[in-house]
């Protein structure tokens, strides 16, 4: 499982945890997150995220 960081605010999307409060269940791979999804912290688009190693 990978993690992706918002380049605008630093919020981390972790594939293992998902983002249940935004309707993305745990275990959802980044490529399966809808293109219309936005960062829950700052509203940045999916394209504003970059894979990070934690």
GUMAR-634787 format. One record per atom (N, C-alpha, C, O): x, y, z; atom name; residue in one letter. Coordinates in nm, 3 decimals. Layout:
BEGIN
- xx	yy	zz	atomo	residuo
- X	Y	Z	CA	A
...
// end
This chain:
BEGIN
- xx	yy	zz	atomo	residuo
- 0.084	-0.118	0.000	N	X
- 0.000	0.000	0.000	CA	X
- 0.088	0.124	0.000	C	X
- 0.195	0.127	0.061	O	X
- 0.042	0.226	-0.070	N	X
- 0.119	0.349	-0.086	CA	X
- 0.049	0.466	-0.017	C	X
- -0.069	0.458	0.019	O	X
- 0.123	0.574	-0.001	N	X
- 0.070	0.697	0.055	CA	X
- 0.095	0.812	-0.042	C	X
- 0.195	0.813	-0.114	O	X
- 0.004	0.907	-0.043	N	X
- 0.012	1.022	-0.132	CA	X
- -0.010	1.148	-0.049	C	X
- -0.100	1.154	0.034	O	X
- 0.075	1.249	-0.072	N	X
- 0.068	1.372	0.005	CA	X
- 0.017	1.487	-0.081	C	X
- 0.057	1.503	-0.196	O	X
- -0.070	1.566	-0.023	N	X
- -0.118	1.687	-0.088	CA	X
- -0.003	1.788	-0.090	C	X
- 0.053	1.822	0.015	O	X
- 0.032	1.836	-0.209	N	X
- 0.142	1.931	-0.222	CA	X
- 0.103	2.071	-0.174	C	X
- 0.189	2.157	-0.157	O	X
- -0.027	2.092	-0.153	N	X
- -0.074	2.223	-0.107	CA	X
- -0.069	2.234	0.046	C	X
- -0.016	2.331	0.100	O	X
- -0.125	2.133	0.115	N	X
- -0.135	2.144	0.261	CA	X
- -0.063	2.034	0.339	C	X
- -0.049	2.044	0.460	O	X
- -0.017	1.930	0.270	N	X
- 0.058	1.824	0.338	CA	X
- -0.028	1.710	0.391	C	X
- 0.025	1.618	0.454	O	X
- -0.159	1.711	0.367	N	X
- -0.246	1.602	0.412	CA	X
- -0.205	1.474	0.340	C	X
- -0.173	1.476	0.221	O	X
- -0.207	1.362	0.412	N	X
- -0.163	1.234	0.357	CA	X
- -0.283	1.142	0.331	C	X
- -0.366	1.119	0.420	O	X
- -0.291	1.090	0.208	N	X
- -0.388	0.984	0.176	CA	X
- -0.311	0.853	0.181	C	X
- -0.215	0.833	0.108	O	X
- -0.355	0.764	0.268	N	X
- -0.294	0.633	0.284	CA	X
- -0.390	0.530	0.226	C	X
- -0.503	0.519	0.272	O	X
- -0.344	0.453	0.126	N	X
- -0.433	0.355	0.062	CA	X
- -0.488	0.255	0.163	C	X
- -0.603	0.212	0.151	O	X
- -0.410	0.218	0.261	N	X
- -0.453	0.121	0.361	CA	X
- -0.570	0.172	0.444	C	X
- -0.660	0.097	0.479	O	X
- -0.567	0.303	0.475	N	X
- -0.671	0.364	0.558	CA	X
- -0.787	0.420	0.477	C	X
- -0.900	0.429	0.527	O	X
- -0.761	0.457	0.351	N	X
- -0.864	0.521	0.271	CA	X
- -0.899	0.658	0.327	C	X
- -0.817	0.721	0.394	O	X
- -1.019	0.702	0.299	N	X
- -1.071	0.829	0.353	CA	X
- -1.220	0.811	0.375	C	X
- -1.302	0.870	0.304	O	X
- -1.255	0.729	0.475	N	X
- -1.397	0.692	0.496	CA	X
- -1.492	0.810	0.512	C	X
- -1.607	0.803	0.468	O	X
- -1.445	0.919	0.574	N	X
- -1.533	1.035	0.593	CA	X
- -1.570	1.100	0.459	C	X
- -1.671	1.170	0.450	O	X
- -1.489	1.076	0.357	N	X
- -1.517	1.129	0.223	CA	X
- -1.569	1.022	0.129	C	X
- -1.578	1.044	0.008	O	X
- -1.605	0.905	0.183	N	X
- -1.665	0.799	0.102	CA	X
- -1.566	0.708	0.032	C	X
- -1.604	0.633	-0.057	O	X
- -1.437	0.712	0.071	N	X
- -1.335	0.627	0.011	CA	X
- -1.299	0.519	0.114	C	X
- -1.231	0.549	0.212	O	X
- -1.343	0.394	0.093	N	X
- -1.319	0.289	0.193	CA	X
- -1.171	0.251	0.207	C	X
- -1.092	0.269	0.114	O	X
- -1.137	0.198	0.323	N	X
- -1.001	0.149	0.348	CA	X
- -0.963	0.048	0.240	C	X
- -1.045	-0.032	0.195	O	X
- -0.836	0.053	0.199	N	X
- -0.787	-0.040	0.098	CA	X
- -0.805	0.009	-0.044	C	X
- -0.769	-0.062	-0.138	O	X
- -0.860	0.129	-0.063	N	X
- -0.880	0.182	-0.198	CA	X
- -0.748	0.233	-0.254	C	X
- -0.686	0.323	-0.197	O	X
- -0.706	0.176	-0.366	N	X
- -0.584	0.219	-0.434	CA	X
- -0.603	0.359	-0.490	C	X
- -0.714	0.398	-0.526	O	X
- -0.493	0.433	-0.498	N	X
- -0.498	0.572	-0.545	CA	X
- -0.561	0.583	-0.682	C	X
- -0.641	0.673	-0.707	O	X
- -0.526	0.490	-0.772	N	X
- -0.581	0.497	-0.908	CA	X
- -0.732	0.473	-0.911	C	X
- -0.798	0.506	-1.010	O	X
- -0.788	0.416	-0.803	N	X
- -0.932	0.391	-0.796	CA	X
- -1.009	0.505	-0.727	C	X
- -1.132	0.504	-0.722	O	X
- -0.934	0.602	-0.673	N	X
- -0.999	0.720	-0.614	CA	X
- -1.052	0.805	-0.729	C	X
- -0.978	0.834	-0.823	O	X
- -1.179	0.845	-0.725	N	X
- -1.237	0.922	-0.837	CA	X
- -1.159	1.051	-0.865	C	X
- -1.110	1.116	-0.773	O	X
- -1.147	1.086	-0.992	N	X
- -1.075	1.207	-1.033	CA	X
- -1.141	1.332	-0.976	C	X
- -1.076	1.437	-0.964	O	X
- -1.269	1.323	-0.941	N	X
- -1.342	1.438	-0.886	CA	X
- -1.319	1.456	-0.736	C	X
- -1.360	1.557	-0.679	O	X
- -1.254	1.358	-0.671	N	X
- -1.226	1.366	-0.528	CA	X
- -1.132	1.483	-0.501	C	X
- -1.045	1.512	-0.582	O	X
- -1.150	1.549	-0.387	N	X
- -1.062	1.659	-0.349	CA	X
- -1.009	1.638	-0.208	C	X
- -1.068	1.565	-0.128	O	X
- -0.898	1.703	-0.178	N	X
- -0.836	1.694	-0.046	CA	X
- -0.935	1.740	0.061	C	X
- -0.992	1.849	0.050	O	X
- -0.956	1.659	0.165	N	X
- -1.051	1.698	0.270	CA	X
- -1.004	1.816	0.354	C	X
- -1.084	1.878	0.424	O	X
- -0.876	1.847	0.350	N	X
- -0.823	1.959	0.428	CA	X
- -0.830	2.092	0.355	C	X
- -0.870	2.193	0.412	O	X
- -0.790	2.092	0.226	N	X
- -0.780	2.221	0.157	CA	X
- -0.857	2.228	0.025	C	X
- -0.865	2.334	-0.036	O	X
- -0.914	2.114	-0.020	N	X
- -0.992	2.114	-0.143	CA	X
- -0.909	2.101	-0.270	C	X
- -0.961	2.117	-0.380	O	X
- -0.779	2.071	-0.255	N	X
- -0.693	2.054	-0.373	CA	X
- -0.740	1.935	-0.456	C	X
- -0.802	1.842	-0.404	O	X
- -0.710	1.939	-0.584	N	X
- -0.749	1.831	-0.674	CA	X
- -0.655	1.712	-0.659	C	X
- -0.545	1.724	-0.604	O	X
- -0.700	1.599	-0.707	N	X
- -0.620	1.476	-0.702	CA	X
- -0.485	1.495	-0.770	C	X
- -0.387	1.434	-0.728	O	X
- -0.479	1.577	-0.872	N	X
- -0.354	1.602	-0.944	CA	X
- -0.251	1.677	-0.859	C	X
- -0.133	1.684	-0.896	O	X
- -0.294	1.734	-0.746	N	X
- -0.205	1.805	-0.657	CA	X
- -0.142	1.714	-0.552	C	X
- -0.082	1.763	-0.456	O	X
- -0.155	1.584	-0.570	N	X
- -0.097	1.487	-0.477	CA	X
- 0.023	1.418	-0.541	C	X
- 0.029	1.402	-0.663	O	X
- 0.117	1.377	-0.456	N	X
- 0.237	1.308	-0.503	CA	X
- 0.264	1.191	-0.409	C	X
- 0.247	1.202	-0.288	O	X
- 0.308	1.077	-0.468	N	X
- 0.338	0.959	-0.387	CA	X
- 0.457	0.990	-0.295	C	X
- 0.555	1.052	-0.337	O	X
- 0.446	0.946	-0.170	N	X
- 0.554	0.964	-0.073	CA	X
- 0.583	0.833	-0.004	C	X
- 0.496	0.746	0.003	O	X
- 0.703	0.819	0.046	N	X
- 0.742	0.701	0.125	CA	X
- 0.742	0.744	0.270	C	X
- 0.806	0.843	0.308	O	X
- 0.669	0.669	0.351	N	X
- 0.660	0.703	0.495	CA	X
- 0.723	0.591	0.575	C	X
- 0.727	0.597	0.697	O	X
// end
